[in-house]
Structures are given as structure tokens and as C-alpha cells.
Amino acid sequence: MGVLSRQSGSKASVGALTILAVLSTCLYGSISLLSWRFDFGSVATDRPIIGVLCLFAVAFAAYLVAIRIAWRAPESRPTLKLLIATAIVFRVVMLFSLPIQEVDIYRYLWDGTVSTAGVSPFRFSPEQVSSADLATTGDASLERLVALRDHHPALAEILRRVHFPDLPTIYPPTSQAVFAAASLTTPGEASLLTRLFIMKAWFIGFDIATLFVVIALLRLCKKPASLCVIYAWCPLLMKEVANSGHLDAVAVFVTTLAVYFVVRFLLWHRLPSCDEEKTANWKLARLIYLGLIGVVLALAVGAKLYPVVLAPLFLFVIAKTCGWRIVLVPTTVFAVSTVVLLSSMFVGEKASPGKQLHSDPSRGVVTFLRRWEMNDYLFLLVIENLKPTAGRGAHEIAWFTVVPESGRQAVVNLVSSQFDIAAPEVPFFVARALTAALFIIVAMVIAWRTASDDISRFCEGVFLTLAWFWLLCPTQNPWYWTWALPLLPFARSRVWLAVSGLVLVYYLRFWLSYHFAESAVLGTPYTGAAFYDFVVTWIEFAPWFVLLTVGFVSRKQTSKWLDMPQYEGRTV
């Protein structure tokens, strides 16, 4: 009876998931069709942003139902195969869509073209190439890029669409290698759309590869492989990878692979044979494997800088397992590999006599780190209470500003004089320092409490480190949340599941900016963008933080009604 019951339950689960998969495919197909109204030159106020957000809301609801079914369903291979196959279908459907309210992919396309032309993408800004005259450049590398611009209309259009063209690229070498690979696999006379779809296909490939690493991690941790639905079906990935084509898919894959290697190492070190006298070959193999972990994590940092925050956690857990002396191996390998990889971003060429001075290759990254702020909440609370109100109108002052004006002005004057920073830049600098210090404390607590003998808790520690890094960032773009998504199945609180849906509210900012560019919203003093920043972000984040706090407190009181279900030894 037990076997028959499990088989019946498995068939019912597959049937329910199939219905949800068909519904989701229809939703993503509709979104894909609507995306063609978001063409680069389309009228902003005519874009169906609200309609697309409603479709994503329904897709997210279906996603949550699918997770609930996967939690409760008996483990079966048909269920896992269905989840993987439908995840691929969703992404293929969204592949042939235009990026919705995103333009980053045009920078990737241009960077890839520059690299395959034999020029460093960190050397010239797009604006330099756009404004250069082939006859007067005086630089062979720049001449090659100008020739590409003049002889390929698709490349000229891509160059025109690059965001922040005055800045050199901010994307590190590992990602640049993927851009170049996509460019090499693109026909020379390909149209702009063909180039765009090929680039997105590369990112989808990395995204699907991440899914298989997630499944492998779940199996190593003795969790149901069907929990991969949390990653496989996440609507945020359909939007930010399959539709918008964000490069984060590359960094997420390499980072998750690094986590997988650490977990394998921890399991390997716990084998009974490891308690016996270690042979020379075993010790050598251990050192090589630790070196591999260092290289893979460095490649992840070389794809996007954020994985560097995981280095202390990795090293701390390895030290707990093998002792502190052995940590020198992965630390040295990681540090050297990272420096070599990132050197091209920060070390530029000196201008030769008679040649124009090239862009500082670090200018793009430095500008991003010093100025970018978007869709933030905790950082917003800090910075708005540091900005002096003098010279600002009511529509620029946040309603939650509580620090007296005299106190804010005193902080600005003190920091400006002590650190030789321009007064307008002080609030961002101080807010960044405060939130960074808070993150360091949180990360150290997570690392200290992560036990090396519990690999599920290690994966949870990785998730929490990335999640809190995102929550404390000044730039909380929706696609940045994908950094933590592969490890979400290891989170203890189900409240974290809501983030993937809530962050899509970010796209409401565009609608508000288009329709309330100069008029106040709902009787507030705020125009569209300010209304989003000062009002909507509270709706997006405040209730979620309340639920997260309630879940944490209830867990301390042995009530776990907001926790994820726990499994013991069920794998497929």
C-alpha cells in the first residue's frame, strides 16, 4: 500500500506540475510577445509595463504553488525530469523576446566585438569610438574599432545604444571572455537581433548549467532534488537572464560551482579513511583540490566582483576542517589568481607621444562604486538621513528623514575636511562605509556560526552572506538577487522566497517616471521616480522585513511556522 500510495502521489504531483507548466509557458509566451512593444526606439508611455508586471505576478503565484507541490510530493525521477525540461522550455520561450526596460546587453555586445577585434574593452569608452574620425585617430587600435563602426550598421547601432557611453566597461575579464565567445560564434554580417539572441543564448546556457549544479548540491546535502524548482522555475530568472540577458548568469554559475567544490571537499575530508595516517599522495591531492577551489572562486570574481565576499566564509570553514595552516594554499591561489585576472581593469597604458590619452580602465568601476544607487532600502534609510536639505526642494527630501539638519551638516563638513571629499559626495561615502561595516559584522557572525560538519548549514551560510550583501548594497537591482538564488533551497525561512517576486516591483519605477515625469503622485510632493524611491520601496521591503523578523523571533521561541520544511535522507 505504501508503494502504491507513493506512486499515486507522484503521478498526481506530475499532473499538477504539468498544468502549472502549461500555464507558465502561456504566460511567458504572452510576455515574450508583449516585449516587442519595448523596442529601443518605442514611445516610453506606450510600453505595457503594468500588463507585463501583472503577467509576472501570475507566473510568480504559479511558481509558489509549484514549490509547495515539490515540497510535499514523493521523490521521483519523472518529477525531476519534468522540472528540468519545463525550465528549459520557459527559457527558450523568453529567449526570443526583446529586453524589457534593460539595455545592458548592448554593452556586452560591444565589449565582445572590441575583444575579438584584438583591442582591450577597458581601453576606449564607447563615446571615444563614436566620436572618433578614422582619418585623424592616430591609433591603430582605435582605427580598427572605427572601421567596424563604419562598415557594420548593426555594430554602429549597438554602439549607439550602449548605456553610459562616456565610461569604459565595468565588466571583469571572465565575463569579457564570454562576451568574446558569443561574438566569435556570431556571423560577421549578423543583424542586431541575431547578435542579441546569440548573446542571450550563451547566458541561458550558463543558467541551465547552474540548475544542474544546484541539483548536485541538493543530492550531496541529502535533500530532495525536486527542490531545484526553487531555481528552475523562478520567474526572476526568466526576466533577468532569458529576457534581459544579464551577464550575472555567468558569475552565478561559477560561484555556485565553487560552492559545490567546497562541499565536495568537506565530504571528502570526512571519509573514514581520512582519520587514518595520511599518505603523501592524499596530502598532495588535498592541496591540489584546495588550489582548484581558489582558482574557481577567482574566476567567479573575474566574472563579477561580488563573490569576493564569500572568500572569508570559504576559508573559515576550510580552516575549521583542516586547520589554519592549510588555508594558506587556497588563500594564496585565490589572491594571486584574482590579482592577475583583474589587473587589466586597473592597469592602463601610458599614452605614447602623438597618441591620444586613453580612458582610465578603472574609471567605470570606480564610478559605479562611488555613485550608483537604485532600488535600495536599508542604504536609502542611511543616506537620506545624511543628506543636508539646504538647496533641495520638498520633492527631493525623503519623508523618513529624522536626523536634525545641524547634525547632517556637521557630518558632511567633518568628513569632507578630514578625507578631502567633495561635500556632495560625503553622504554616499559615509552611508557606504556604515553599511559595509554592518555587512562585515553580519558576514563574520555567519562564518563563525557555520559548522564545517554540516554541509547544509554551510550552503545556508553562503546564501545568507550573499543575501545580506544584496540587502545592504546601494544598488539592489533585481538581477543582483539572482546571486543568492541557487542557494535559496538551503534557507531556513520561507520568507526569503518572496524576494524574487517583490524585486520585480522595481520596473514600476519606469512606469512612474514616464507617466509622472513632472507631476506629483497621489497628492504627495514627489514626482514619479522620487515617489518610487521614497514610497514604493517601503511597500516593497518594509512588510518583508517585518515577516523576516517575526520568523526569526518565532524560531527562537521554538515556533517554526515560517520555516522551510526539513528533510532527512530523501534524494533522487
C-alpha positions in Angstrom: 0.0 0.0 0.0 2.9 2.4 0.8 4.4 1.9 -2.6 1.1 2.3 -4.4 0.4 5.4 -2.3 3.8 7.0 -3.3 3.2 6.1 -7.0 -0.2 7.7 -6.9 1.1 10.7 -5.1 3.9 11.0 -7.7 1.5 10.8 -10.6 -0.7 13.5 -9.0 2.3 15.8 -8.5 3.5 15.3 -12.0 0.0 16.1 -13.3 -0.4 19.2 -11.2 3.1 20.4 -12.2 2.3 19.8 -15.8 -0.8 22.0 -15.6 1.3 24.7 -13.9 4.0 24.3 -16.6 1.5 24.8 -19.4 0.1 27.9 -17.6 3.6 29.3 -17.1 4.5 28.6 -20.7 1.5 30.6 -21.9 2.3 33.4 -19.5 5.9 33.6 -20.7 4.8 33.4 -24.3 2.5 36.4 -23.7 5.3 38.3 -22.1 7.6 37.5 -25.0 5.0 38.8 -27.4 4.5 42.0 -25.4 8.2 42.5 -25.2 8.3 43.6 -28.8 6.5 46.8 -27.7 9.6 47.6 -25.7 11.8 48.2 -28.7 14.7 50.6 -28.1 13.0 53.4 -30.0 9.4 52.9 -28.9 7.4 55.6 -27.1 8.0 55.1 -23.4 4.5 55.9 -22.3 3.1 53.2 -24.7 5.1 50.4 -23.2 2.8 47.9 -21.4 4.8 47.8 -18.2 1.8 47.3 -15.9 0.5 44.4 -18.1 3.9 42.7 -18.1 4.1 43.0 -14.3 0.7 41.5 -13.9 1.7 38.5 -16.0 4.8 38.1 -14.0 2.7 38.3 -10.8 0.6 35.4 -12.0 3.7 33.4 -13.0 5.1 34.0 -9.6 2.0 32.7 -8.0 2.2 29.6 -10.1 5.8 29.3 -9.1 4.9 29.3 -5.4 2.3 26.7 -5.9 4.9 24.5 -7.8 7.3 24.9 -4.8 4.6 23.7 -2.4 3.8 20.7 -4.6 7.5 19.8 -4.8 7.8 20.1 -1.0 5.0 17.6 -0.5 5.5 15.3 -3.4 7.2 11.9 -3.1 10.6 11.9 -4.8 10.5 10.5 -8.3 12.6 10.8 -11.5 9.6 11.8 -13.7 9.0 14.8 -11.4 12.7 15.9 -11.7 12.8 15.4 -15.5 9.6 17.4 -15.8 11.1 20.3 -13.8 14.3 20.4 -15.8 12.5 20.1 -19.2 10.0 22.8 -18.4 12.7 25.1 -17.0 14.4 24.8 -20.4 11.2 25.4 -22.3 10.5 28.6 -20.3 13.9 30.0 -21.1 13.7 29.2 -24.8 10.3 30.9 -25.0 11.8 34.0 -23.4 15.0 33.8 -25.4 13.2 35.2 -28.5 11.9 38.4 -26.7 13.3 41.9 -26.6 14.8 43.1 -23.4 12.1 44.7 -21.3 13.4 48.1 -19.9 17.0 46.9 -20.0 19.9 48.0 -22.2 23.0 46.4 -20.5 23.2 43.7 -23.2 24.3 46.3 -25.8 27.4 47.0 -23.7 28.1 43.2 -23.6 27.7 43.0 -27.4 30.1 45.9 -28.0 32.6 44.6 -25.5 32.6 41.3 -27.2 33.2 42.9 -30.6 36.0 45.0 -29.2 37.8 42.0 -27.7 37.5 39.9 -30.9 39.0 42.9 -32.8 42.1 42.4 -30.7 41.5 45.5 -28.5 41.1 45.6 -24.7 37.5 46.6 -23.9 38.9 48.6 -20.9 40.9 50.9 -23.3 38.4 53.0 -25.0 35.0 54.2 -23.9 32.1 53.8 -26.5 31.9 57.6 -26.7 35.5 57.8 -27.8 34.8 55.3 -30.6 31.6 57.1 -31.6 33.2 60.5 -31.9 36.5 59.4 -33.5 37.3 60.2 -37.1 39.0 57.4 -38.9 41.4 59.8 -40.7 42.6 61.5 -37.6 42.7 58.9 -34.8 46.4 58.3 -34.9 45.9 55.0 -33.1 45.8 51.6 -34.9 43.6 50.0 -32.2 41.1 52.9 -32.3 41.1 52.8 -36.1 40.1 49.2 -36.1 37.1 49.9 -33.9 36.1 52.9 -36.0 36.3 50.8 -39.2 34.0 48.3 -37.6 31.6 51.1 -36.7 31.6 52.4 -40.2 31.3 49.1 -42.1 28.8 47.3 -40.0 25.4 49.1 -39.5 24.4 46.6 -36.7 27.5 47.4 -34.7 27.0 51.1 -35.2 23.5 50.8 -33.8 24.8 48.7 -30.9 27.4 51.4 -30.2 24.6 54.0 -30.2 22.6 52.0 -27.6 25.3 51.5 -25.1 24.4 52.9 -21.7 26.8 55.5 -20.1 28.9 55.6 -23.2 31.4 58.1 -21.6 32.6 55.3 -19.3 34.8 52.3 -20.2 33.4 48.9 -19.4 33.0 47.8 -15.8 32.7 44.1 -16.5 35.6 41.9 -15.4 37.7 39.6 -17.7 35.8 36.3 -17.1 32.7 37.9 -18.4 34.6 39.6 -21.2 35.8 36.1 -22.3 32.1 35.0 -22.6 31.2 38.2 -24.5 34.1 37.4 -26.9 33.0 33.8 -27.3 29.5 35.0 -28.1 30.9 37.4 -30.7 33.1 34.7 -32.2 30.0 32.4 -32.6 28.1 35.2 -34.3 28.2 35.6 -38.2 30.1 38.7 -39.2 27.2 40.2 -41.1 24.6 39.2 -38.5 21.7 41.6 -37.7 21.4 43.3 -34.3 18.6 40.9 -33.3 20.7 37.9 -34.2 23.6 39.1 -32.2 21.3 39.8 -29.2 19.7 36.4 -29.3 23.1 34.6 -29.6 24.4 36.5 -26.6 21.3 35.7 -24.6 21.6 32.0 -25.6 25.1 31.9 -24.0 23.7 33.3 -20.8 20.8 30.8 -20.8 23.4 28.1 -21.2 25.2 29.2 -18.1 21.8 29.5 -16.3 20.8 25.9 -17.1 24.3 24.7 -16.1 23.7 26.4 -12.7 20.5 24.4 -12.4 22.4 21.1 -12.7 24.9 22.3 -10.1 22.0 23.1 -7.8 20.7 19.6 -8.3 24.1 18.1 -7.5 24.3 20.2 -4.3 20.9 19.1 -3.2 21.9 15.5 -3.6 25.2 15.9 -1.7 23.2 17.5 1.1 20.6 14.7 1.2 17.8 17.0 0.2 15.1 16.2 -2.4 16.4 17.1 -5.9 12.9 18.3 -6.7 13.6 21.4 -4.6 15.6 22.6 -7.6 12.2 24.0 -8.7 13.1 27.0 -6.5 15.8 27.9 -9.0 14.5 26.2 -12.1 11.1 27.9 -12.3 11.9 31.2 -10.8 10.2 34.0 -12.8 13.0 36.4 -11.9 15.5 34.3 -14.0 13.1 34.3 -16.9 13.1 38.1 -16.8 16.7 38.9 -16.0 18.5 36.2 -17.9 16.3 34.8 -20.6 14.7 38.2 -21.4 17.0 40.9 -20.4 20.2 38.9 -20.9 22.2 39.9 -17.8 25.7 38.6 -17.5 25.2 37.7 -13.9 24.3 34.2 -15.1 28.0 33.7 -15.8 29.1 34.8 -12.3 26.3 32.8 -10.6 27.3 29.6 -12.4 31.0 29.9 -11.5 30.2 30.9 -7.9 27.8 28.0 -7.4 30.4 25.7 -8.9 32.9 27.0 -6.3 30.4 26.2 -3.5 29.9 22.7 -5.0 33.7 22.1 -4.9 33.9 23.3 -1.2 31.0 20.9 -0.3 32.7 18.0 -2.1 36.0 18.8 -0.2 34.2 18.8 3.1 32.6 15.5 2.4 35.8 14.0 1.1 37.6 15.1 4.2 35.0 13.4 6.4 35.5 10.0 4.9 36.6 7.3 7.4 39.9 6.8 5.6 40.8 10.4 6.4 41.0 9.6 10.1 43.9 7.2 9.4 47.5 8.2 8.7 47.6 10.4 5.7 49.7 9.3 2.7 51.8 11.7 0.7 49.5 11.3 -2.3 46.4 12.0 -0.3 48.0 15.2 1.1 49.1 16.3 -2.4 45.6 15.6 -3.8 44.1 17.7 -1.0 46.4 20.7 -1.8 45.5 20.5 -5.5 41.8 20.4 -4.7 42.2 23.4 -2.4 44.1 25.2 -5.1 41.2 24.4 -7.5 38.7 26.0 -5.1 40.9 29.1 -5.1 41.1 29.3 -8.9 37.3 28.8 -9.4 36.4 31.4 -6.8 38.9 33.8 -8.5 37.2 33.1 -11.9 33.9 33.9 -10.2 35.3 37.3 -9.0 36.6 37.7 -12.5 33.0 37.4 -13.8 31.6 39.9 -11.4 33.2 41.2 -8.3 30.6 40.2 -5.7 31.8 36.6 -5.0 34.8 38.1 -3.2 32.5 38.4 -0.1 32.4 34.6 0.1 36.2 34.2 0.5 36.2 34.6 4.3 33.4 32.1 4.7 35.1 29.6 2.4 38.5 29.9 4.2 36.9 29.9 7.7 35.1 26.6 7.0 38.2 25.0 5.4 40.2 26.1 8.4 37.7 24.5 10.8 38.1 21.3 8.8 41.8 21.1 8.1 43.4 23.6 10.4 44.6 27.2 9.8 48.0 26.3 8.2 46.3 24.6 5.2 44.3 27.8 4.5 47.4 29.4 3.1 47.1 27.3 -0.1 43.6 28.4 -1.3 44.2 31.9 0.1 47.4 32.4 -1.9 46.0 30.8 -5.1 42.8 32.9 -4.8 44.7 36.1 -4.2 47.2 35.7 -7.0 44.6 34.5 -9.5 42.3 37.4 -8.7 45.0 40.0 -9.0 46.1 38.5 -12.4 42.5 38.4 -13.6 41.6 41.9 -12.5 44.8 43.7 -13.4 43.6 44.7 -16.8 40.7 46.6 -15.2 43.0 48.8 -13.2 46.3 49.0 -15.0 46.1 51.1 -18.2 48.6 52.0 -20.9 50.5 55.2 -20.9 49.8 57.5 -23.8 52.6 57.5 -26.4 53.8 60.7 -27.9 51.4 61.9 -30.6 48.7 59.5 -29.5 45.6 60.4 -27.5 45.3 59.6 -23.8 43.2 56.6 -23.4 40.5 56.2 -20.8 41.5 55.1 -17.3 40.4 51.5 -17.3 39.3 51.7 -13.7 37.0 54.7 -14.2 33.9 52.7 -14.9 34.2 50.5 -11.9 35.2 53.4 -9.6 32.2 55.5 -10.8 29.9 52.6 -10.2 31.2 52.0 -6.6 31.1 55.8 -5.8 27.7 56.8 -7.3 25.3 54.1 -8.2 22.2 53.8 -6.1 19.0 52.1 -7.1 16.0 50.3 -5.6 17.7 50.3 -2.2 16.0 50.3 1.2 18.5 50.0 4.1 21.1 52.0 2.3 18.4 54.6 1.5 17.4 55.0 5.1 21.0 55.8 6.0 21.9 58.1 3.1 18.7 60.2 3.2 19.4 60.9 6.9 22.9 62.1 6.0 22.0 64.5 3.1 21.7 68.1 4.1 18.4 69.6 3.0 19.8 73.0 2.1 19.1 73.8 -1.6 16.8 70.9 -2.1 13.1 71.1 -2.7 10.3 69.2 -0.9 10.1 66.8 -3.8 13.7 65.8 -3.1 13.5 65.3 0.7 12.5 61.8 2.0 9.6 61.8 4.4 11.6 59.5 6.8 14.4 61.9 7.3 14.7 62.3 11.1 18.3 63.4 11.8 18.4 67.1 12.5 19.8 69.3 9.8 22.6 70.6 12.0 23.8 67.0 12.7 23.8 66.1 9.0 25.7 69.3 8.1 28.2 68.6 10.8 28.9 65.1 9.5 29.3 66.4 5.9 31.7 69.2 7.0 33.8 66.9 9.2 34.2 64.1 6.7 34.8 66.5 3.8 37.6 68.2 5.6 39.2 65.1 7.1 39.2 63.0 3.9 39.3 65.7 1.3 36.0 64.5 -0.3 33.7 66.9 -2.1 30.7 67.8 0.2 28.0 66.4 -2.2 29.8 63.0 -2.2 30.1 62.7 1.6 26.6 61.2 2.3 27.2 58.4 -0.2 30.7 57.8 1.2 29.6 57.7 4.8 26.5 55.5 4.0 28.6 53.1 2.1 31.1 52.9 5.0 28.4 52.3 7.6 26.5 49.6 5.6 29.9 48.0 4.6 30.9 47.8 8.3 27.5 46.3 9.2 27.8 43.7 6.4 31.3 42.8 7.7 29.9 42.1 11.1 27.0 40.1 9.7 29.3 38.1 7.4 31.7 37.3 10.4 28.8 36.1 12.5 27.6 33.9 9.7 31.1 32.5 9.1 31.6 31.9 12.9 28.3 30.1 13.2 28.7 28.0 10.1 29.8 24.5 11.2 32.1 22.6 8.8 30.5 19.3 9.7 27.1 20.3 8.4 27.2 21.0 4.7 23.6 22.1 4.5 24.4 24.8 7.1 27.4 25.8 5.0 25.2 26.2 2.0 22.8 28.2 4.1 25.7 30.4 5.2 26.7 31.1 1.6 23.1 32.1 0.9 22.8 34.4 3.9 26.1 36.0 3.1 25.0 36.8 -0.4 21.5 37.8 0.7 22.6 40.3 3.3 25.3 41.7 1.0 22.5 42.4 -1.5 20.2 43.9 1.2 22.9 46.3 2.3 24.0 47.3 -1.2 23.2 50.8 -2.5 22.3 49.1 -5.8 19.6 46.4 -5.3 18.9 45.7 -9.0 16.5 42.7 -9.4 19.1 40.7 -11.3 21.6 41.1 -8.4 19.2 38.9 -6.3 20.0 36.0 -8.7 23.4 35.9 -7.0 21.7 34.2 -4.0 19.0 32.2 -5.8 21.0 28.9 -6.3 21.4 28.6 -2.5 17.8 29.6 -1.7 16.7 25.9 -1.2 19.0 25.8 1.8 17.5 28.9 3.5 15.5 28.1 6.7 12.9 30.8 6.4 10.3 30.6 3.6 10.0 34.4 3.8 13.1 34.6 1.5 11.1 33.1 -1.3 9.1 36.3 -1.6 12.1 38.4 -2.6 12.2 37.0 -6.1 8.7 38.3 -6.7 8.9 41.6 -4.8 12.0 42.8 -6.6 10.1 42.9 -9.9 8.3 45.9 -8.5 11.4 47.7 -9.5 10.1 48.0 -13.0 7.2 50.1 -11.7 9.8 52.9 -11.3 10.0 53.2 -15.1 6.2 53.5 -15.5 6.0 56.2 -12.7 8.9 58.1 -14.3 7.2 58.0 -17.8 3.7 59.0 -16.6 4.6 61.3 -13.7 7.8 62.9 -15.0 6.9 66.4 -13.8 3.6 65.9 -11.9 3.2 64.8 -8.3 1.8 61.3 -7.5 -1.3 60.8 -5.3 -1.1 64.1 -3.6 2.5 63.6 -2.4 5.2 66.2 -3.1 7.0 63.5 -5.2 7.2 63.1 -8.9 7.4 59.6 -10.4 10.9 58.5 -9.7 11.0 60.1 -6.3 7.6 58.6 -5.4 9.1 55.2 -6.2 12.3 55.8 -4.2 10.6 57.2 -1.1 7.2 55.5 -1.0 7.1 52.3 -3.2 10.3 50.9 -1.8 8.7 50.9 1.6 5.8 48.8 0.3 8.3 46.5 -1.4 10.6 45.9 1.5 9.1 47.0 4.9 6.4 44.3 5.3 9.0 41.7 4.1 11.5 42.8 6.8 8.7 42.5 9.4 7.9 39.0 8.4 11.6 38.1 8.4 11.9 39.4 11.9 8.8 37.6 13.1 10.2 34.4 11.6 13.5 34.8 13.4 11.8 35.6 16.7 9.4 32.7 16.4 12.3 30.3 15.7 14.0 31.4 18.9 10.8 30.5 20.7 10.7 27.1 19.0 7.9 28.0 16.7 8.8 27.4 13.1 5.7 28.3 11.2 7.6 30.5 8.7 10.4 27.9 8.2 11.0 25.8 5.1 10.2 22.1 5.5 13.2 20.0 6.6 14.1 16.7 5.0 16.2 13.8 6.1 17.9 11.5 3.7 15.4 11.8 0.8 17.2 12.0 -2.5 16.7 11.0 -6.1 
